[in-house]
């Protein structure tokens, strides 16, 4: 779940590897300005003990979440005033 606040959190709370993976994915995508919440759930065979597989899954989830989220561009600068006359 992406957030405009640049803080990353997770459920379960001690999933530090997942939070780091999400941060790396955001940085790779040029969106280090964002944060969000990572929720780890068990697969159909139960939770995976493979941290590398979990990190890959988190990176893919971050990419998908950003594709669904509209890009927020900085506001355009104001137009210069019209010349007199």
Order of alpha helices (4+ residues) and beta strands (2+ residues): beta-beta-alpha-beta-alpha
